[in-house]
Amino acid sequence: MNALIQHSSSAHASAALMPLPEALMQPARAASRPLPREFLSFRLGGEEYGIDILTVQEIRSYEPPTRIANAPSFVLGVVNLRGVIVPILDLRLKLGCSSAEYNEFTVVIVLTVMDRVIGVVVDSVSDVLDIAPDAIKPAPTLASAVDAGHILGMGCLGSGDDKRLLILTDIQALLMSPEMGLFSAPAMLSD
């Protein structure tokens, strides 16, 4: 499968953990930066999610990655993407979906987060949606697999029988969270 979306990027990935500024370690808040207007929609289990299209580098068909010893179960391994070693994470496993089947619809969304290239496995990709700010509603405060700090809101699209509800996710905040283990916390200075 050829790339469906291709953004030019000069980002270079490294297999080492990247330190983060302290300010970036806090959960994202929708009020702290403007909401994106265009979202890539995809499915994880029975739910539909949306992420900022500007974080997407490309979409690729799923190919089994090279496994890394002692990696968490949601880290499937790494692939060599045009000379860049890219970690591949299965969001279905990380977010507790009931099953994670690999079939012809399974894709990898290749993202650029803080100049690092990361691939996330999802069940399928739907489309790119332009969602007006007034169609984005606050997410309810519930116990869920996605930390509420990583949810930008709920995208309400269509009407009547064609109504769609998307969980709009701050993918940058989710991937940079300490529980993902992709970025190291800032080094503590000692006296």
Order of alpha helices (4+ residues) and beta strands (2+ residues): beta-beta-beta-beta-beta-beta-alpha-beta-beta-beta-beta-beta-beta-alpha-beta
